[in-house]
Amino acid sequence: MKNALYTLVGVMAGFALAGLLLFIVRAPAGEPISLQPAPTKEPIAVHVVGAVPRPGLYEFAEGARIQDAIDAAGGLLAGADVGAINLAALLVDGQQLNIPFKAGQEPSSQSTGGGDEGLSLPGATEPPAESGGATELVNINTASLEELDSLPGIGPTIAQRIIDYREEHGGFQTVEDLLNVSGIGPSTFDQIKDLITV
């Protein structure tokens, strides 16, 4: 009787051990987990105007600060009112960053160099109209990157987009075609429409 009991206990222990081994070695159920790369964030676009040498549209990585935008636009002009801005503030996509001038330091609307140095204030259409006859018009179909960059509101990034657009589409038919270039909106176009030709 004892031998039968020991045999039964041994058989049950064997089944239990076999079940445990089977559970350990069997393949896990379900799909394997695969790690995906973190999504890359789109750059933010900021329109820098005011007391900077090269106003225009610039792209930055998320987390960039106002100081980064000023550096991209060539730094501050001598007449900039740096105390009126927070250089540590974060940039926001679609923002227009207007760097103010000190009182009495605003560029003269009579200056013939205003268009060449990009000193015109945003929305100021009078200076280009008055200086249009005194300066040679920039042909947007043949101008170099440097010539396009010298226009108010056009930085090196937008100048390159203008060149890329005219190469892809065989040139501009009218000056209004500039509005088809990414980064050139009505306000920028108003600043340069009297300084350009096709």
C-alpha positions in Angstrom: 0.0 0.0 0.0 2.9 2.3 0.8 4.6 1.6 -2.4 1.5 2.5 -4.4 1.2 5.8 -2.5 4.8 6.6 -3.2 4.3 5.7 -6.9 1.2 8.0 -7.1 3.0 10.9 -5.4 6.0 10.4 -7.7 3.8 10.4 -10.9 2.0 13.5 -9.8 5.2 15.3 -9.0 6.6 14.3 -12.4 3.5 15.8 -14.1 3.8 19.0 -12.1 7.5 19.3 -13.0 6.8 18.6 -16.7 4.1 21.3 -16.7 6.3 23.8 -15.1 9.1 23.2 -17.6 6.7 23.4 -20.5 5.4 26.7 -19.2 8.9 28.1 -18.8 10.2 27.1 -22.3 7.2 27.8 -24.4 7.4 30.9 -26.7 5.6 34.0 -25.4 2.2 34.7 -27.0 1.5 37.9 -29.0 3.5 40.1 -31.3 7.1 41.1 -30.3 7.5 44.7 -29.2 9.5 46.8 -31.6 10.8 50.2 -30.6 10.1 53.0 -33.0 12.4 56.1 -33.3 11.1 59.2 -31.7 9.3 61.5 -34.1 11.3 64.5 -35.3 9.7 67.8 -34.6 9.0 70.2 -37.4 11.0 73.5 -37.2 9.2 76.6 -36.2 9.2 79.7 -38.5 9.6 83.2 -37.1 9.5 86.5 -39.0 12.2 88.8 -37.6 11.8 92.6 -38.3 12.9 95.9 -36.9 16.3 96.8 -35.6 18.3 94.0 -37.2 20.5 94.0 -40.3 18.8 91.2 -42.1 15.1 91.0 -41.4 13.3 88.0 -42.8 11.8 84.6 -42.2 13.9 82.2 -40.3 13.5 78.6 -39.1 14.5 77.3 -35.7 14.3 74.1 -33.7 11.6 74.0 -31.0 12.9 75.6 -27.8 14.9 78.4 -29.6 14.9 81.8 -27.9 14.7 85.4 -29.0 18.5 85.7 -28.8 18.8 82.9 -31.4 16.5 84.8 -33.8 18.5 88.0 -33.3 21.7 86.1 -34.1 20.2 84.6 -37.2 19.2 88.1 -38.4 22.7 89.4 -38.0 22.5 90.7 -34.5 21.2 94.1 -33.3 21.6 97.4 -35.0 23.2 100.3 -33.0 19.8 101.9 -32.5 18.1 98.8 -31.1 16.3 99.1 -27.7 17.6 95.8 -26.2 16.0 96.7 -22.8 12.5 96.5 -24.3 12.8 92.8 -25.2 13.3 89.6 -23.2 16.2 87.8 -24.9 15.4 84.6 -23.0 11.8 84.3 -24.2 10.9 81.2 -26.2 10.0 81.6 -29.9 6.6 80.5 -31.2 5.8 79.1 -34.6 4.3 81.9 -36.8 5.5 84.7 -34.6 6.6 88.1 -35.9 9.4 89.3 -33.7 9.7 93.1 -34.0 12.9 94.4 -32.5 12.2 98.0 -31.4 14.4 101.0 -31.9 15.3 103.4 -29.1 13.3 106.6 -29.2 14.7 108.9 -31.9 16.8 106.1 -33.4 14.2 104.9 -35.9 15.5 104.8 -39.5 14.7 107.8 -41.6 12.1 107.2 -44.3 14.1 109.5 -46.5 17.2 107.2 -46.3 18.1 105.7 -49.7 20.0 103.0 -47.9 17.0 101.7 -46.0 16.0 99.2 -48.6 19.6 97.9 -49.0 20.1 97.4 -45.3 16.7 96.1 -44.5 15.9 98.9 -42.0 12.3 99.6 -43.0 9.8 99.0 -40.3 7.2 96.3 -40.8 4.2 97.5 -42.8 6.0 100.8 -43.8 5.3 101.1 -47.5 6.3 104.7 -47.9 10.1 104.3 -47.9 10.2 101.9 -50.9 7.9 104.1 -52.8 10.0 107.2 -52.3 13.3 105.5 -52.9 12.1 103.4 -55.8 13.2 106.0 -58.3 16.6 106.5 -56.7 17.7 102.9 -56.7 18.0 100.3 -59.4 15.2 97.7 -59.3 16.2 94.1 -58.4 15.2 91.6 -61.2 13.9 88.6 -59.3 14.5 86.4 -62.3 18.3 87.1 -62.5 19.3 88.5 -59.1 21.9 86.6 -57.0 21.2 85.3 -53.5 23.1 88.3 -52.1 21.0 90.8 -54.1 17.8 89.1 -53.0 19.0 89.0 -49.4 19.5 92.8 -49.5 15.8 93.4 -49.9 13.8 94.3 -46.8 12.1 91.3 -45.2 14.1 88.8 -47.3 16.8 86.8 -45.5 19.2 84.2 -46.9 16.6 81.4 -46.4 13.9 83.2 -48.4 16.4 84.4 -51.0 17.3 80.7 -51.6 13.6 79.8 -51.9 13.1 82.5 -54.5 16.0 81.1 -56.5 14.7 77.5 -56.1 11.2 78.6 -57.2 12.3 80.4 -60.4 14.5 77.4 -61.4 11.7 75.0 -60.8 9.0 77.1 -62.6 11.1 78.7 -65.3 11.1 82.2 -63.7 8.5 84.7 -62.5 6.0 86.1 -65.0 4.9 89.0 -62.7 6.3 90.3 -59.4 3.0 89.1 -57.7 4.2 85.5 -58.4 6.6 86.0 -55.4 3.5 85.4 -53.2 3.8 81.7 -54.4 7.1 81.4 -52.6 6.9 79.8 -49.2 7.6 82.4 -46.5 6.6 85.5 -48.5 3.3 86.9 -47.3 1.4 90.1 -48.2 3.3 92.2 -45.6 6.7 91.2 -46.9 5.5 91.7 -50.5 4.3 95.2 -49.7 7.8 96.1 -48.4 9.6 95.0 -51.6 7.0 95.4 -54.5 8.4 98.8 -55.5 12.0 97.6 -55.4 11.7 94.6 -57.7 11.0 93.8 -61.4 10.8 90.8 -63.7 
